[in-house]
Amino acid sequence: MKYALITGGTRGIGLGIARSLANEGYALALNGVRKEQEVVEVINELKSLTSPVIYCQGNIGEENDRHSILEKVMNEYGQLDILVNNAGVAPKQRQDILDTTEDSYDHVMDINLKGTFFLTQQAAKIMLLHKEENDSARKCIINISSVSATFASTNRAEYCISKAGMSMITSLFATRLAKHDIPVFEIRPGLIATDMTSGVKEKYDKLIANGLTLQPRWGTPEDVGKALVSLVKEQLAYSTGQVIMVDGGLSIQRL
């Protein structure tokens, strides 16, 4: 049995990842900020696909919550094999970069970047302790970033900066953990149909129809989940630190 922690795992891309791992028989620990009674339906759905499934409530932007999330994983499962850093927020309000506020900047960065960094730090230490006991134990860390890591959107600068920073987190931990045989990857989704993108659906429907993406459709959370499964199953075993694009060809430069 392999044990995976997915931050932001009860909705959107995180839920698509959870479903994909559940279909492969992985035990799941899902993190989110909602109360447990609000995610019962999701938990029960995943339990119909795999077992066990637990919920670890908490905001990864808060130090105490990060500790409690990992503490619950270890109390329930005793080990952690896969960390999926998926939790992230958009700015509460899209604003021109000249009007971006410190409050909005801190809110996005605390969760998307600081929270991801320090949760990964803690999880890596847990994984290394297990590797000391069993060097053949297979571990993996996967960061879910965004094409916004390189595509500039001046009305959500803080989000773009956070995703660019996540790419460096991938490179840093891939470098540090390589000698311990713990690969670290980044999946960079493009236009994925989720509740986060529902507000701009009409805009991007038109752009997709006019050729924005090579594959003329929105991506789905399951598209991201399928890519992630290939990584955790070691199908790219000699590729630590690499970025996997799941964007329907959006990022290909064309004339």
C-alpha positions in Angstrom: 0.0 0.0 0.0 1.3 3.5 -1.0 0.1 6.5 1.0 -0.4 9.9 -0.8 -1.2 13.3 0.7 -2.9 15.7 -1.7 -3.3 19.3 -0.6 -6.4 20.9 -1.9 -7.6 17.4 -2.7 -11.3 17.7 -2.4 -12.2 19.8 -5.4 -11.0 20.9 -8.9 -7.6 19.6 -10.0 -6.9 18.0 -6.6 -10.0 15.9 -6.8 -9.1 14.8 -10.3 -5.7 13.7 -9.0 -7.3 11.9 -6.0 -9.7 10.0 -8.3 -6.8 8.9 -10.5 -4.7 7.7 -7.6 -7.8 6.0 -6.0 -8.3 4.1 -9.2 -4.7 2.8 -8.9 -5.3 1.6 -5.3 -3.4 4.3 -3.4 -4.4 5.2 0.1 -5.3 8.9 0.3 -5.0 11.7 2.8 -6.9 14.7 1.4 -6.2 18.2 2.7 -8.6 21.2 2.5 -9.8 24.1 4.5 -13.5 23.2 4.6 -15.0 21.4 7.6 -15.0 17.6 7.4 -18.8 17.4 7.2 -18.7 19.6 4.1 -16.6 17.1 2.2 -18.3 13.8 3.3 -19.7 13.2 -0.1 -16.3 13.5 -1.8 -14.7 11.3 0.9 -17.3 8.6 0.4 -17.0 8.7 -3.3 -13.3 8.1 -3.1 -13.8 5.3 -0.4 -15.9 3.5 -3.0 -12.7 3.4 -5.2 -10.0 2.8 -2.6 -9.4 2.4 1.1 -8.4 4.0 3.3 -9.2 7.6 2.7 -8.8 10.3 5.4 -9.4 14.0 5.6 -6.8 16.4 7.0 -8.4 19.8 7.5 -6.0 22.8 7.6 -4.6 25.8 5.8 -1.1 25.0 4.6 -0.3 28.7 4.9 -0.4 28.4 8.7 2.5 26.7 10.5 0.4 25.0 13.1 -1.9 23.6 10.4 0.9 22.2 8.4 2.1 20.3 11.5 -1.4 19.0 12.3 -1.9 17.8 8.7 1.3 15.8 8.7 0.7 14.6 12.2 -2.7 13.1 11.3 -1.2 11.4 8.2 1.5 9.8 10.3 -0.9 8.8 13.2 -3.3 7.2 10.7 -0.8 5.7 8.2 2.6 5.7 9.8 4.3 6.7 6.5 4.1 9.1 3.6 5.1 8.0 0.1 3.7 10.7 -2.2 3.2 14.4 -1.5 1.1 16.3 -4.1 1.4 20.0 -3.6 -1.8 21.2 -5.3 -3.4 23.6 -2.8 -3.5 27.1 -4.2 -5.6 30.2 -4.3 -6.2 33.0 -6.8 -6.4 36.6 -5.8 -9.7 37.4 -4.2 -10.0 40.2 -6.7 -8.3 40.6 -10.0 -6.5 43.9 -10.1 -4.1 45.7 -12.4 -0.5 45.2 -11.2 -0.4 48.9 -10.3 -3.2 48.4 -7.8 -2.1 45.1 -6.3 -2.4 45.3 -2.5 0.0 43.9 0.1 -3.0 42.1 1.7 -3.8 40.3 -1.5 -0.1 39.5 -2.2 0.4 38.1 1.2 -2.7 36.0 1.1 -1.7 34.3 -2.2 1.9 33.9 -1.4 1.4 32.5 2.1 -0.6 29.6 0.7 0.8 29.1 -2.8 4.4 29.6 -2.0 5.3 29.7 1.6 2.9 27.0 2.6 4.1 24.7 -0.2 7.7 25.3 0.6 7.5 24.5 4.3 5.1 21.6 3.9 7.5 20.1 1.4 10.3 20.6 3.9 8.5 18.8 6.6 7.3 16.0 4.4 10.8 15.5 2.9 12.2 15.0 6.4 9.5 12.3 7.1 10.4 10.6 3.9 14.1 10.6 4.6 13.5 9.0 8.0 11.6 6.2 6.3 14.3 5.8 3.7 16.9 5.4 6.5 14.9 2.5 7.8 14.1 1.1 4.3 16.3 2.4 1.5 14.2 0.7 -1.1 11.1 2.6 -0.1 9.8 4.6 -3.1 9.0 8.2 -2.5 7.9 11.1 -4.7 7.0 14.8 -4.5 4.9 16.4 -7.2 4.1 20.2 -7.4 1.1 21.4 -9.4 1.9 24.8 -10.7 0.4 26.6 -13.7 1.3 28.0 -17.1 1.1 31.2 -15.2 4.6 30.4 -14.0 5.8 31.8 -17.3 2.7 33.5 -18.8 2.4 37.1 -17.5 -1.1 38.2 -16.4 -0.9 41.7 -15.1 -4.3 41.5 -13.4 -3.2 38.7 -11.1 0.5 39.3 -10.6 0.7 37.7 -7.2 -0.6 34.4 -8.6 1.9 34.4 -11.4 4.8 35.2 -9.0 3.7 32.4 -6.7 3.7 29.8 -9.5 7.0 30.9 -10.8 8.3 30.5 -7.3 6.9 27.0 -7.1 8.9 26.1 -10.1 12.1 27.0 -8.2 10.8 25.0 -5.3 10.7 22.0 -7.6 14.3 22.6 -8.8 15.6 23.1 -5.3 14.1 20.0 -3.7 14.8 17.9 -6.8 18.5 18.9 -6.3 18.5 18.3 -2.6 16.7 15.0 -2.6 18.2 13.4 -5.7 21.0 11.6 -3.8 18.3 10.0 -1.6 16.5 8.8 -4.7 13.4 10.9 -4.1 12.3 12.5 -7.4 10.5 15.8 -7.5 8.4 16.9 -10.4 6.3 19.8 -11.5 3.1 19.5 -13.5 2.1 22.7 -15.2 -1.6 22.7 -16.2 -3.0 25.1 -18.7 -6.7 25.9 -19.1 -8.4 23.4 -16.8 -12.2 23.4 -16.2 -12.6 23.9 -12.5 -14.6 26.1 -10.1 -11.5 28.4 -10.1 -11.8 29.0 -13.8 -15.6 29.1 -14.1 -15.6 32.9 -13.9 -13.6 33.2 -17.1 -15.2 30.3 -19.0 -16.9 32.5 -21.6 -13.8 34.4 -22.4 -11.6 31.4 -22.9 -14.3 29.4 -24.7 -14.0 32.0 -27.5 -10.2 32.0 -27.4 -10.0 28.2 -27.6 -12.4 28.2 -30.5 -10.1 30.7 -32.2 -7.0 28.5 -31.8 -5.5 29.5 -28.4 -4.7 25.8 -27.7 -3.6 23.2 -30.2 -6.1 20.8 -28.8 -9.4 22.7 -29.1 -10.9 22.0 -25.7 -10.6 22.8 -22.0 -8.4 20.4 -20.0 -9.9 18.4 -17.2 -8.7 17.6 -13.7 -8.5 14.0 -14.9 -6.0 15.0 -17.6 -3.8 16.2 -14.8 -4.5 13.1 -12.7 -3.4 10.8 -15.6 -0.1 12.7 -16.0 0.5 12.4 -12.3 -0.1 8.7 -12.2 2.6 8.2 -14.8 5.1 10.0 -12.5 4.2 8.1 -9.3 4.4 4.8 -11.2 8.0 5.7 -12.1 7.3 5.9 -15.9 9.7 8.9 -16.0 12.2 7.4 -13.6 15.2 9.3 -14.9 13.6 12.8 -15.1 13.7 14.3 -11.6 13.1 18.1 -11.6 11.3 18.2 -14.9 8.2 20.1 -15.8 5.3 18.2 -17.4 3.1 20.4 -19.5 -0.6 19.5 -19.4 -1.9 22.4 -21.5 -3.2 21.1 -24.8 -0.3 22.8 -26.6 -1.1 26.2 -25.2 2.6 26.9 -24.5 4.0 26.0 -27.9 5.2 29.2 -29.6 3.7 29.7 -33.0 3.9 32.2 -35.8 
